[in-house]
Amino acid sequence: MRSLETVSVVEALMDDLERRVLNGELAAGEHLRETELAEEYGVGRHTLRAAFDGLVARCLLQKERNRGVFVRVLTRDDLTEIYQLRIALEVEAFRTVAMRREVPPDAAKAVALLLTLDSRSPQRDFVEADLAFHSAIVDAAGNWRLSRAHESLQAEIRLLLAQLVNRYASVRELAKEHRDLLAAIEAGDPAVAEAAIRDHLD
């Protein structure tokens, strides 16, 4: 059994490696060399391997037998499959929330956060504000299994946006689309809300 101290080191290591992958510092397909990274972080190989395993579980890294660990490379097929699942989950959430005609406060906060950004802001800030909005809607549906499934996609969504999207929508475009989604919820018609979220994600 690992000590709490060891667990915290592994989690901190996972978080930093994830940051480097999503920022492109560790490039798509790059071979992660155990010895070099263990020395860089000042950790043992067992700790590093535990962090690797955690990021493999998040679908950010992949292990290849007798070759090592690599930054996962997402394809257009991956994008299609990830978004098919994302649409299925978010359609259910938007329909549920629309039936209540209640705009989740955290969704409104995410739109306000988005409006603090501008064209000079890093793309990842746009991604995080966007995902915060969608997560707020899913969580407001009140189905913890739905929220858990949606959360499990977050790392892959971030990775595919980092690897496959060269230009994120402008603040004005994103804010308008998100306000339209909130208006669909306020209308109280699940069919309208479903059409709005399908159009947004498509």
Backbone torsions as a table, in degrees:
resi	resn	phi	psi	omega
1	MET	NA	130.4	-179.3
2	ARG	-76.0	147.0	176.7
3	SER	-73.9	161.2	177.6
4	LEU	-61.5	-35.4	-179.8
5	GLU	-63.3	-43.3	179.9
6	THR	-64.8	-42.9	179.7
7	VAL	-59.0	-43.0	-178.3
8	SER	-65.0	-36.9	178.1
9	VAL	-65.8	-43.6	179.2
10	VAL	-61.1	-44.8	-178.6
11	GLU	-65.1	-40.8	178.2
12	ALA	-64.4	-39.2	178.8
13	LEU	-66.0	-43.1	177.0
14	MET	-59.5	-45.2	-178.4
15	ASP	-61.3	-41.7	-177.6
16	ASP	-72.7	-39.5	177.2
17	LEU	-64.8	-39.1	176.9
18	GLU	-61.2	-44.2	178.5
19	ARG	-57.7	-44.3	-178.0
20	ARG	-67.4	-36.1	177.2
21	VAL	-66.3	-47.4	-175.9
22	LEU	-71.2	-26.1	176.7
23	ASN	-83.4	-7.5	-179.6
24	GLY	84.7	3.5	177.5
25	GLU	-65.2	-36.5	169.7
26	LEU	-104.5	109.6	-168.3
27	ALA	-76.7	157.8	176.0
28	ALA	-54.9	128.2	179.4
29	GLY	84.4	-3.8	-177.0
30	GLU	-67.8	137.9	176.3
31	HIS	-80.4	123.1	179.5
32	LEU	-91.1	113.6	-174.6
33	ARG	-87.7	119.4	-175.2
34	GLU	-55.9	-52.6	-174.5
35	THR	-60.3	-46.8	-177.7
36	GLU	-64.4	-44.2	-178.5
37	LEU	-70.5	-37.0	178.1
38	ALA	-62.2	-41.7	178.0
39	GLU	-68.4	-41.2	-179.2
40	GLU	-60.7	-41.7	-178.0
41	TYR	-91.0	-10.0	-178.8
42	GLY	68.0	39.7	-179.5
43	VAL	-126.2	163.7	176.9
44	GLY	-78.4	163.0	-178.5
45	ARG	-64.8	-34.4	179.5
46	HIS	-63.3	-39.9	178.7
47	THR	-65.3	-44.6	179.6
48	LEU	-63.2	-42.1	180.0
49	ARG	-64.1	-35.5	177.2
50	ALA	-64.2	-39.4	176.8
51	ALA	-65.7	-42.3	176.7
52	PHE	-58.0	-46.3	-178.7
53	ASP	-59.8	-39.7	179.0
54	GLY	-63.6	-38.7	-179.2
55	LEU	-78.3	-25.5	171.2
56	VAL	-66.0	-41.3	178.5
57	ALA	-64.2	-31.3	177.5
58	ARG	-82.2	-0.2	179.1
59	CYS	67.7	26.5	176.4
60	LEU	-96.7	-29.4	177.0
61	LEU	-119.9	162.4	173.8
62	GLN	-137.0	142.7	177.7
63	LYS	-99.1	136.6	175.3
64	GLU	-121.2	126.1	-175.4
65	ARG	-57.5	131.4	179.2
66	ASN	64.6	9.2	178.7
67	ARG	-121.9	-34.2	178.5
68	GLY	121.4	-154.6	-174.8
69	VAL	-115.3	137.4	-176.7
70	PHE	-132.6	152.9	170.9
71	VAL	-68.1	129.3	-176.7
72	ARG	-65.5	140.9	176.7
73	VAL	-107.5	117.3	178.9
74	LEU	-90.4	146.7	-179.1
75	THR	-114.1	174.4	175.4
76	ARG	-61.7	-32.9	177.0
77	ASP	-65.2	-40.1	176.6
78	ASP	-61.0	-44.1	-179.8
79	LEU	-57.7	-45.9	-179.5
80	THR	-60.4	-46.8	-177.4
81	GLU	-66.8	-42.9	-179.7
82	ILE	-61.9	-43.8	-178.1
83	TYR	-74.7	-27.5	172.9
84	GLN	-61.4	-44.3	178.7
85	LEU	-69.3	-42.5	179.8
86	ARG	-59.7	-43.5	178.8
87	ILE	-61.0	-44.7	-179.9
88	ALA	-58.3	-44.1	-178.7
89	LEU	-69.0	-45.0	-174.7
90	GLU	-74.8	-31.0	174.5
91	VAL	-58.8	-46.3	179.6
92	GLU	-61.8	-42.8	-179.5
93	ALA	-65.0	-46.4	-178.7
94	PHE	-64.7	-39.2	177.2
95	ARG	-62.1	-43.6	-178.6
96	THR	-64.3	-46.7	-178.3
97	VAL	-67.8	-35.9	179.5
98	ALA	-64.1	-34.5	179.2
99	MET	-61.7	-26.8	179.9
100	ARG	-90.7	-16.2	-178.9
101	ARG	56.7	37.0	-179.9
102	GLU	-119.3	121.0	175.9
103	VAL	-80.8	120.0	179.9
104	PRO	-62.7	129.9	179.9
105	PRO	-54.2	-37.4	-178.7
106	ASP	-67.6	-26.7	176.5
107	ALA	-70.5	-42.5	177.1
108	ALA	-63.9	-37.9	177.6
109	LYS	-64.1	-37.1	179.9
110	ALA	-65.3	-37.4	176.8
111	VAL	-65.7	-42.0	178.1
112	ALA	-62.7	-39.1	177.3
113	LEU	-63.1	-42.6	178.9
114	LEU	-57.1	-38.8	-176.8
115	LEU	-73.2	-7.8	174.5
116	THR	-84.1	-8.6	-177.8
117	LEU	-92.8	162.6	175.6
118	ASP	-144.8	-174.7	-174.7
119	SER	-62.6	-17.9	179.5
120	ARG	-89.5	-8.8	-178.3
121	SER	-71.1	145.8	178.0
122	PRO	-60.3	146.6	179.5
123	GLN	-57.0	-34.7	-177.3
124	ARG	-63.2	-29.9	177.0
125	ASP	-65.4	-38.0	176.1
126	PHE	-64.7	-44.8	-180.0
127	VAL	-58.2	-47.1	-176.5
128	GLU	-65.7	-40.7	178.2
129	ALA	-65.4	-40.8	178.8
130	ASP	-63.1	-49.8	-179.0
131	LEU	-65.5	-33.7	177.6
132	ALA	-62.0	-39.9	177.6
133	PHE	-60.4	-51.6	-176.2
134	HIS	-66.4	-38.3	178.1
135	SER	-64.2	-36.0	179.2
136	ALA	-62.8	-40.2	178.5
137	ILE	-66.5	-45.7	-179.0
138	VAL	-62.1	-45.8	-179.4
139	ASP	-63.5	-34.3	-179.1
140	ALA	-68.0	-17.9	177.6
141	ALA	-65.8	-22.2	174.4
142	GLY	80.0	18.3	178.9
143	ASN	-112.8	104.9	-172.1
144	TRP	-66.7	-28.1	177.1
145	ARG	-70.9	-37.6	175.2
146	LEU	-62.6	-44.2	178.6
147	SER	-63.2	-40.4	-179.7
148	ARG	-65.0	-42.6	179.3
149	ALA	-64.8	-40.3	179.4
150	HIS	-66.3	-42.9	179.2
151	GLU	-61.7	-36.0	-178.5
152	SER	-65.8	-19.0	178.8
153	LEU	-87.4	-15.1	-169.8
154	GLN	-57.7	-43.9	-178.0
155	ALA	-63.2	-42.2	179.5
156	GLU	-67.4	-37.9	178.0
157	ILE	-62.5	-45.5	178.7
158	ARG	-60.7	-41.3	-178.3
159	LEU	-66.9	-44.0	-178.3
160	LEU	-68.5	-33.7	175.9
161	LEU	-66.6	-37.2	179.0
162	ALA	-68.7	-36.7	-174.5
163	GLN	-91.1	-33.1	-169.3
164	LEU	-112.3	-11.9	-178.1
165	VAL	-109.8	112.5	-178.6
166	ASN	-85.2	-27.5	-178.4
167	ARG	-135.2	119.3	176.1
168	TYR	-83.9	156.2	178.3
169	ALA	-58.9	154.3	178.9
170	SER	-70.8	163.4	177.1
171	VAL	-56.0	-45.4	-177.8
172	ARG	-61.7	-43.9	-179.9
173	GLU	-64.4	-47.5	-179.4
174	LEU	-64.1	-44.4	-179.0
175	ALA	-61.2	-42.9	179.5
176	LYS	-63.2	-45.2	-179.3
177	GLU	-63.1	-40.2	-179.7
178	HIS	-70.4	-36.1	175.4
179	ARG	-65.4	-37.8	177.2
180	ASP	-63.4	-37.8	178.0
181	LEU	-65.5	-41.0	177.7
182	LEU	-65.6	-37.6	177.8
183	ALA	-63.9	-36.4	178.3
184	ALA	-65.4	-37.0	176.5
185	ILE	-65.9	-44.8	-178.6
186	GLU	-64.1	-26.0	179.2
187	ALA	-66.7	-22.4	175.2
188	GLY	75.8	16.6	-179.8
189	ASP	-113.0	109.0	-178.2
190	PRO	-56.4	-34.4	-179.4
191	ALA	-67.3	-38.8	177.8
192	VAL	-65.8	-43.2	179.8
193	ALA	-64.0	-40.8	178.5
194	GLU	-62.7	-45.8	179.9
195	ALA	-61.6	-38.4	-178.0
196	ALA	-66.4	-44.4	-177.2
197	ILE	-73.7	-33.5	176.3
198	ARG	-63.6	-44.4	-179.7
199	ASP	-64.1	-41.1	-179.2
200	HIS	-62.8	-47.2	-176.3
201	LEU	-77.8	-30.9	177.1
202	ASP	-64.0	NA	NA
